[in-house]
Amino acid sequence: MRADQFQAFAGGRSCDLTRREYELVALLADAEGRVLEREEIYQRVWGYAMARGDRSVDVFVRKLRQKLERASPGWRYIHTHFGVGYRFAPELADVEVEGAPQTDVAGPVPEPERALI
């Protein structure tokens, strides 16, 4: 991550993030795998209390996921905890091979391969 230019890299490629998207991924990554509630994310990224029914956090997370997946196919970075919020933890995604059923990934990937740079 390059805070001076609001850039994040995944798979060695720039994710071309907006400033708010960068602030969101930086907040989640700094939480070191902890789940952050939507209200806390909204407060810390947008700077004020979230209105009831506001879906801004969810929309930004969706856009951010799309950009990260384009830059680094086969990896999932942001995980949803339904009814609570989001957690940042790079993990290999279940990849479907032609004609083969999807399988679960056994355990976390070693630290050097997991890093979002």
OpenMM code with the backbone's topology and positions (N, CA, C; nanometers):
from openmm import Vec3, app, unit

residues = "MET ARG ALA ASP GLN PHE GLN ALA PHE ALA GLY GLY ARG SER CYS ASP LEU THR ARG ARG GLU TYR GLU LEU VAL ALA LEU LEU ALA ASP ALA GLU GLY ARG VAL LEU GLU ARG GLU GLU ILE TYR GLN ARG VAL TRP GLY TYR ALA MET ALA ARG GLY ASP ARG SER VAL ASP VAL PHE VAL ARG LYS LEU ARG GLN LYS LEU GLU ARG ALA SER PRO GLY TRP ARG TYR ILE HIS THR HIS PHE GLY VAL GLY TYR ARG PHE ALA PRO GLU LEU ALA ASP VAL GLU VAL GLU GLY ALA PRO GLN THR ASP VAL ALA GLY PRO VAL PRO GLU PRO GLU ARG ALA LEU ILE".split()
positions = [
    Vec3(0.0854, -0.1178, 0.0000),
    Vec3(0.0000, 0.0000, 0.0000),
    Vec3(0.0894, 0.1232, 0.0000),
    Vec3(0.0462, 0.2237, -0.0733),
    Vec3(0.1180, 0.3510, -0.0794),
    Vec3(0.0234, 0.4604, -0.0348),
    Vec3(0.0332, 0.4961, 0.0933),
    Vec3(-0.0571, 0.5951, 0.1510),
    Vec3(-0.0415, 0.7323, 0.0867),
    Vec3(0.0789, 0.7667, 0.0451),
    Vec3(0.1014, 0.8988, -0.0138),
    Vec3(0.0291, 0.9169, -0.1471),
    Vec3(-0.0040, 0.8081, -0.2150),
    Vec3(-0.0729, 0.8146, -0.3437),
    Vec3(-0.2076, 0.7430, -0.3421),
    Vec3(-0.2536, 0.7035, -0.2244),
    Vec3(-0.3803, 0.6317, -0.2085),
    Vec3(-0.3875, 0.5121, -0.3036),
    Vec3(-0.2792, 0.4341, -0.3072),
    Vec3(-0.2725, 0.3179, -0.3948),
    Vec3(-0.2571, 0.1906, -0.3141),
    Vec3(-0.3239, 0.0869, -0.3630),
    Vec3(-0.3076, -0.0470, -0.3073),
    Vec3(-0.2745, -0.1395, -0.4232),
    Vec3(-0.1935, -0.2388, -0.3943),
    Vec3(-0.1513, -0.3343, -0.4958),
    Vec3(-0.1897, -0.4740, -0.4510),
    Vec3(-0.2382, -0.5519, -0.5440),
    Vec3(-0.2703, -0.6922, -0.5176),
    Vec3(-0.2141, -0.7709, -0.6344),
    Vec3(-0.1428, -0.8767, -0.6053),
    Vec3(-0.0814, -0.9556, -0.7117),
    Vec3(0.0197, -0.8748, -0.7906),
    Vec3(0.0792, -0.7735, -0.7266),
    Vec3(0.1781, -0.6894, -0.7929),
    Vec3(0.1187, -0.5854, -0.8862),
    Vec3(-0.0145, -0.5771, -0.8918),
    Vec3(-0.0804, -0.4827, -0.9820),
    Vec3(-0.1593, -0.3794, -0.9020),
    Vec3(-0.1586, -0.2559, -0.9514),
    Vec3(-0.2346, -0.1492, -0.8880),
    Vec3(-0.3834, -0.1767, -0.8999),
    Vec3(-0.4572, -0.1422, -0.7958),
    Vec3(-0.6017, -0.1651, -0.7955),
    Vec3(-0.6802, -0.0428, -0.8427),
    Vec3(-0.6132, 0.0690, -0.8693),
    Vec3(-0.6785, 0.1914, -0.9170),
    Vec3(-0.7978, 0.2294, -0.8295),
    Vec3(-0.7703, 0.2591, -0.7049),
    Vec3(-0.8757, 0.2889, -0.6088),
    Vec3(-0.9033, 0.4384, -0.5998),
    Vec3(-1.0284, 0.4710, -0.5662),
    Vec3(-1.0606, 0.6085, -0.5305),
    Vec3(-1.0054, 0.6324, -0.3901),
    Vec3(-1.0025, 0.7573, -0.3485),
    Vec3(-0.9508, 0.7880, -0.2151),
    Vec3(-1.0331, 0.7166, -0.1072),
    Vec3(-1.1641, 0.7190, -0.1199),
    Vec3(-1.2487, 0.6551, -0.0187),
    Vec3(-1.2294, 0.5038, -0.0199),
    Vec3(-1.2160, 0.4421, -0.1366),
    Vec3(-1.1901, 0.2979, -0.1448),
    Vec3(-1.0565, 0.2654, -0.0775),
    Vec3(-0.9570, 0.3504, -0.1009),
    Vec3(-0.8266, 0.3286, -0.0370),
    Vec3(-0.8413, 0.3368, 0.1153),
    Vec3(-0.9125, 0.4386, 0.1633),
    Vec3(-0.9310, 0.4536, 0.3079),
    Vec3(-1.0015, 0.3323, 0.3672),
    Vec3(-1.0972, 0.2778, 0.2934),
    Vec3(-1.1694, 0.1594, 0.3393),
    Vec3(-1.0783, 0.0374, 0.3480),
    Vec3(-1.0012, 0.0100, 0.2429),
    Vec3(-0.9127, -0.1072, 0.2455),
    Vec3(-0.8021, -0.0888, 0.3494),
    Vec3(-0.7526, 0.0324, 0.3655),
    Vec3(-0.6495, 0.0574, 0.4669),
    Vec3(-0.7045, 0.0322, 0.6073),
    Vec3(-0.8265, 0.0779, 0.6334),
    Vec3(-0.8899, 0.0556, 0.7638),
    Vec3(-0.9073, -0.0930, 0.7912),
    Vec3(-0.9610, -0.1655, 0.6933),
    Vec3(-0.9818, -0.3091, 0.7115),
    Vec3(-0.8494, -0.3834, 0.7290),
    Vec3(-0.7495, -0.3497, 0.6473),
    Vec3(-0.6194, -0.4170, 0.6565),
    Vec3(-0.5518, -0.3876, 0.7896),
    Vec3(-0.5646, -0.2647, 0.8395),
    Vec3(-0.5041, -0.2288, 0.9678),
    Vec3(-0.5694, -0.3003, 1.0856),
    Vec3(-0.6916, -0.3496, 1.0665),
    Vec3(-0.7626, -0.4189, 1.1747),
    Vec3(-0.7077, -0.5594, 1.1982),
    Vec3(-0.6151, -0.6049, 1.1130),
    Vec3(-0.5450, -0.7325, 1.1305),
    Vec3(-0.6384, -0.8520, 1.1488),
    Vec3(-0.7364, -0.8642, 1.0595),
    Vec3(-0.8232, -0.9815, 1.0626),
    Vec3(-0.9425, -0.9731, 1.1549),
    Vec3(-0.9537, -0.8649, 1.2308),
    Vec3(-1.0715, -0.8482, 1.3176),
    Vec3(-1.1908, -0.8037, 1.2342),
    Vec3(-1.3103, -0.8409, 1.2762),
    Vec3(-1.4325, -0.7970, 1.2102),
    Vec3(-1.4635, -0.6553, 1.2563),
    Vec3(-1.4827, -0.5661, 1.1593),
    Vec3(-1.5236, -0.4292, 1.1905),
    Vec3(-1.6711, -0.4143, 1.1559),
    Vec3(-1.7462, -0.3585, 1.2491),
    Vec3(-1.8888, -0.3383, 1.2258),
    Vec3(-1.9092, -0.2280, 1.1228),
    Vec3(-2.0186, -0.2391, 1.0465),
    Vec3(-2.0499, -0.1399, 0.9432),
    Vec3(-2.0524, 0.0015, 1.0001),
    Vec3(-2.1127, 0.0182, 1.1170),
    Vec3(-2.1235, 0.1503, 1.1785),
    Vec3(-1.9856, 0.2091, 1.2089),
    Vec3(-1.8940, 0.1253, 1.2583),
    Vec3(-1.7581, 0.1723, 1.2872),
    Vec3(-1.6859, 0.2103, 1.1581),
    Vec3(-1.7011, 0.1277, 1.0563),
    Vec3(-1.6386, 0.1573, 0.9266),
    Vec3(-1.6901, 0.2914, 0.8750),
    Vec3(-1.8202, 0.3100, 0.8777),
    Vec3(-1.8807, 0.4330, 0.8274),
    Vec3(-1.8279, 0.5539, 0.9048),
    Vec3(-1.8266, 0.5424, 1.0360),
    Vec3(-1.7791, 0.6523, 1.1216),
    Vec3(-1.6351, 0.6889, 1.0890),
    Vec3(-1.5500, 0.5888, 1.0724),
    Vec3(-1.4067, 0.6144, 1.0537),
    Vec3(-1.3705, 0.6543, 0.9119),
    Vec3(-1.4456, 0.6075, 0.8117),
    Vec3(-1.4140, 0.6419, 0.6727),
    Vec3(-1.4912, 0.7657, 0.6271),
    Vec3(-1.6199, 0.7740, 0.6580),
    Vec3(-1.7016, 0.8874, 0.6143),
    Vec3(-1.6957, 1.0028, 0.7138),
    Vec3(-1.6681, 0.9726, 0.8406),
    Vec3(-1.6501, 1.0783, 0.9397),
    Vec3(-1.7734, 1.1205, 1.0164),
    Vec3(-1.8834, 1.0514, 0.9993),
    Vec3(-2.0031, 1.0826, 1.0780),
    Vec3(-2.0868, 0.9571, 1.0950),
    Vec3(-2.1904, 0.9675, 1.1780),
    Vec3(-2.2716, 0.8507, 1.2108),
    Vec3(-2.3517, 0.8034, 1.0897),
    Vec3(-2.3664, 0.6743, 1.0787),
    Vec3(-2.4387, 0.6122, 0.9679),
    Vec3(-2.5892, 0.6247, 0.9901),
    Vec3(-2.6603, 0.6657, 0.8856),
    Vec3(-2.8065, 0.6745, 0.8920),
    Vec3(-2.8654, 0.5334, 0.8824),
    Vec3(-2.9764, 0.5131, 0.9476),
    Vec3(-3.0429, 0.3828, 0.9449),
    Vec3(-3.0772, 0.3464, 0.8001),
    Vec3(-3.0409, 0.2245, 0.7602),
    Vec3(-3.0707, 0.1774, 0.6261),
    Vec3(-2.9681, 0.2184, 0.5207),
    Vec3(-2.8678, 0.2940, 0.5580),
    Vec3(-2.7652, 0.3367, 0.4616),
    Vec3(-2.6828, 0.2157, 0.4177),
    Vec3(-2.6633, 0.1982, 0.2886),
    Vec3(-2.5903, 0.0840, 0.2346),
    Vec3(-2.4550, 0.1256, 0.1746),
    Vec3(-2.4075, 0.2451, 0.2044),
    Vec3(-2.2828, 0.2957, 0.1458),
    Vec3(-2.1649, 0.2032, 0.1703),
    Vec3(-2.1512, 0.1530, 0.2911),
    Vec3(-2.0393, 0.0638, 0.3224),
    Vec3(-2.0462, -0.0607, 0.2344),
    Vec3(-2.1634, -0.1186, 0.2218),
    Vec3(-2.1794, -0.2401, 0.1419),
    Vec3(-2.1476, -0.2149, -0.0057),
    Vec3(-2.1913, -0.1010, -0.0576),
    Vec3(-2.1648, -0.0670, -0.1975),
    Vec3(-2.0147, -0.0488, -0.2198),
    Vec3(-1.9482, 0.0217, -0.1292),
    Vec3(-1.8050, 0.0432, -0.1440),
    Vec3(-1.7264, -0.0864, -0.1295),
    Vec3(-1.7695, -0.1741, -0.0400),
    Vec3(-1.7029, -0.3035, -0.0244),
    Vec3(-1.7172, -0.3845, -0.1532),
    Vec3(-1.8358, -0.3841, -0.2144),
    Vec3(-1.8571, -0.4571, -0.3388),
    Vec3(-1.7636, -0.4052, -0.4491),
    Vec3(-1.7549, -0.2734, -0.4647),
    Vec3(-1.6679, -0.2153, -0.5670),
    Vec3(-1.5210, -0.2469, -0.5386),
    Vec3(-1.4840, -0.2397, -0.4124),
    Vec3(-1.3472, -0.2687, -0.3726),
    Vec3(-1.3123, -0.4147, -0.3998),
    Vec3(-1.4023, -0.5050, -0.3682),
    Vec3(-1.3807, -0.6477, -0.3975),
    Vec3(-1.3582, -0.6696, -0.5470),
    Vec3(-1.4389, -0.6069, -0.6295),
    Vec3(-1.4254, -0.6217, -0.7745),
    Vec3(-1.2872, -0.5772, -0.8209),
    Vec3(-1.2408, -0.4662, -0.7692),
    Vec3(-1.1094, -0.4151, -0.8099),
    Vec3(-0.9969, -0.5053, -0.7615),
    Vec3(-1.0071, -0.5540, -0.6388),
    Vec3(-0.9041, -0.6441, -0.5859),
    Vec3(-0.9019, -0.7750, -0.6642),
    Vec3(-1.0189, -0.8275, -0.6980),
    Vec3(-1.0265, -0.9540, -0.7725),
    Vec3(-0.9728, -0.9393, -0.9144),
    Vec3(-0.9941, -0.8223, -0.9763),
    Vec3(-0.9370, -0.7990, -1.1095),
    Vec3(-0.7848, -0.7956, -1.1036),
    Vec3(-0.7305, -0.7338, -1.0002),
    Vec3(-0.5849, -0.7219, -0.9862),
    Vec3(-0.5215, -0.8525, -0.9420),
    Vec3(-0.5947, -0.9343, -0.8675),
    Vec3(-0.5393, -1.0568, -0.8109),
    Vec3(-0.6429, -1.1690, -0.8150),
    Vec3(-0.6692, -1.2228, -0.9351),
    Vec3(-0.7682, -1.3309, -0.9465),
    Vec3(-0.7289, -1.4516, -0.8611),
    Vec3(-0.8284, -1.5179, -0.8076),
    Vec3(-0.8011, -1.6373, -0.7280),
    Vec3(-0.7811, -1.6091, -0.5803),
    Vec3(-0.7876, -1.4807, -0.5411),
    Vec3(-0.7725, -1.4448, -0.3999),
    Vec3(-0.8957, -1.3700, -0.3534),
    Vec3(-0.9320, -1.3911, -0.2283),
    Vec3(-1.0382, -1.3143, -0.1622),
    Vec3(-0.9731, -1.2380, -0.0486),
    Vec3(-1.0037, -1.1111, -0.0394),
    Vec3(-0.9419, -1.0258, 0.0625),
    Vec3(-1.0411, -0.9805, 0.1695),
    Vec3(-1.1634, -0.9493, 0.1290),
    Vec3(-1.2615, -0.8946, 0.2227),
    Vec3(-1.3739, -0.9959, 0.2416),
    Vec3(-1.3994, -1.0293, 0.3667),
    Vec3(-1.4981, -1.1319, 0.4005),
    Vec3(-1.6141, -1.0683, 0.4758),
    Vec3(-1.7338, -1.1092, 0.4400),
    Vec3(-1.8552, -1.0578, 0.5037),
    Vec3(-1.8893, -1.1404, 0.6263),
    Vec3(-1.9242, -1.0727, 0.7325),
    Vec3(-1.9793, -1.1366, 0.8522),
    Vec3(-2.1215, -1.0827, 0.8620),
    Vec3(-2.2171, -1.1616, 0.8123),
    Vec3(-2.3545, -1.1179, 0.7957),
    Vec3(-2.4136, -1.0632, 0.9253),
    Vec3(-2.4766, -0.9484, 0.9126),
    Vec3(-2.5382, -0.8828, 1.0263),
    Vec3(-2.4401, -0.8088, 1.1144),
    Vec3(-2.3107, -0.8156, 1.0827),
    Vec3(-2.2098, -0.7512, 1.1668),
    Vec3(-2.1279, -0.6517, 1.0853),
    Vec3(-2.0445, -0.7038, 0.9947),
    Vec3(-1.9565, -0.6154, 0.9199),
    Vec3(-1.8608, -0.6916, 0.8311),
    Vec3(-1.7370, -0.6457, 0.8246),
    Vec3(-1.6395, -0.7016, 0.7317),
    Vec3(-1.5045, -0.7248, 0.7990),
    Vec3(-1.4317, -0.8204, 0.7417),
    Vec3(-1.2985, -0.8577, 0.7914),
    Vec3(-1.2049, -0.8673, 0.6715),
    Vec3(-1.0823, -0.8188, 0.6868),
    Vec3(-0.9800, -0.8289, 0.5829),
    Vec3(-0.8861, -0.9437, 0.6180),
    Vec3(-0.8775, -1.0408, 0.5284),
    Vec3(-0.7861, -1.1537, 0.5465),
    Vec3(-0.7633, -1.2175, 0.4096),
    Vec3(-0.6456, -1.1974, 0.3494),
    Vec3(-0.6184, -1.2584, 0.2185),
    Vec3(-0.6226, -1.4103, 0.2261),
    Vec3(-0.7040, -1.4709, 0.1409),
    Vec3(-0.7164, -1.6168, 0.1353),
    Vec3(-0.7347, -1.6584, -0.0093),
    Vec3(-0.6866, -1.7769, -0.0413),
    Vec3(-0.7120, -1.8311, -0.1739),
    Vec3(-0.8615, -1.8552, -0.1888),
    Vec3(-0.9160, -1.8150, -0.3020),
    Vec3(-1.0573, -1.8376, -0.3286),
    Vec3(-1.0765, -1.9790, -0.3793),
    Vec3(-1.1966, -2.0315, -0.3617),
    Vec3(-1.2286, -2.1602, -0.4229),
    Vec3(-1.2297, -2.1377, -0.5730),
    Vec3(-1.1481, -2.2095, -0.6446),
    Vec3(-1.1382, -2.1933, -0.7890),
    Vec3(-1.1955, -2.3169, -0.8555),
    Vec3(-1.2879, -2.2971, -0.9464),
    Vec3(-1.3499, -2.4088, -1.0155),
    Vec3(-1.2662, -2.4443, -1.1383),
    Vec3(-1.2209, -2.5678, -1.1435),
    Vec3(-1.1461, -2.6185, -1.2575),
    Vec3(-1.2468, -2.6841, -1.3508),
    Vec3(-1.2256, -2.6703, -1.4822),
    Vec3(-1.3206, -2.7250, -1.5782),
    Vec3(-1.3576, -2.8692, -1.5449),
    Vec3(-1.4879, -2.8915, -1.5247),
    Vec3(-1.5387, -3.0255, -1.5015),
    Vec3(-1.5179, -3.0792, -1.3605),
    Vec3(-1.4432, -3.0079, -1.2779),
    Vec3(-1.4155, -3.0567, -1.1428),
    Vec3(-1.4975, -2.9773, -1.0419),
    Vec3(-1.5453, -3.0417, -0.9367),
    Vec3(-1.6194, -2.9684, -0.8341),
    Vec3(-1.5250, -2.8787, -0.7551),
    Vec3(-1.5814, -2.7738, -0.6953),
    Vec3(-1.5004, -2.6865, -0.6124),
    Vec3(-1.4603, -2.7587, -0.4851),
    Vec3(-1.3425, -2.7266, -0.4359),
    Vec3(-1.2955, -2.7859, -0.3111),
    Vec3(-1.2600, -2.6756, -0.2144),
    Vec3(-1.2601, -2.7080, -0.0871),
    Vec3(-1.2214, -2.6122, 0.0155),
    Vec3(-1.0710, -2.6051, 0.0246),
    Vec3(-1.0198, -2.4860, 0.0556),
    Vec3(-0.8770, -2.4678, 0.0774),
    Vec3(-0.8486, -2.5083, 0.2216),
    Vec3(-0.7502, -2.5911, 0.2423),
    Vec3(-0.7179, -2.6398, 0.3767),
    Vec3(-0.6220, -2.5436, 0.4453),
    Vec3(-0.6761, -2.4661, 0.5378),
    Vec3(-0.5930, -2.3799, 0.6205),
    Vec3(-0.5440, -2.2548, 0.5507),
    Vec3(-0.4840, -2.1628, 0.6282),
    Vec3(-0.4355, -2.0369, 0.5741),
    Vec3(-0.3079, -2.0561, 0.4918),
    Vec3(-0.2858, -1.9631, 0.4019),
    Vec3(-0.1657, -1.9635, 0.3188),
    Vec3(-0.0536, -1.8983, 0.3991),
    Vec3(0.0713, -1.9435, 0.3858),
    Vec3(0.1814, -1.8816, 0.4610),
    Vec3(0.1884, -1.7315, 0.4373),
    Vec3(0.2308, -1.6580, 0.5362),
    Vec3(0.2290, -1.5125, 0.5393),
    Vec3(0.2855, -1.4440, 0.4145),
    Vec3(0.4040, -1.4780, 0.3607),
    Vec3(0.4562, -1.4039, 0.2460),
    Vec3(0.3652, -1.4077, 0.1239),
    Vec3(0.2890, -1.5147, 0.1048),
    Vec3(0.2005, -1.5248, -0.0105),
    Vec3(0.0670, -1.4539, 0.0125),
    Vec3(0.0360, -1.4183, 0.1335),
    Vec3(-0.0921, -1.3594, 0.1677),
    Vec3(-0.0910, -1.2084, 0.1616),
    Vec3(0.0219, -1.1465, 0.1605),
    Vec3(0.0308, -1.0021, 0.1797),
    Vec3(-0.0291, -0.9229, 0.0652),
    Vec3(-0.1055, -0.8193, 0.1011),
    Vec3(-0.1493, -0.7180, 0.0066),
    Vec3(-0.0439, -0.6094, 0.0153),
    Vec3(0.0210, -0.5849, -0.0916),
    Vec3(0.1349, -0.4917, -0.0888),
    Vec3(0.0898, -0.3549, -0.1324),
] * unit.nanometer
topology = app.Topology()
chain = topology.addChain("A")
for resn in residues:
    res = topology.addResidue(resn, chain)
    for name in ("N", "CA", "C"):
        topology.addAtom(name, app.Element.getBySymbol(name[0]), res)
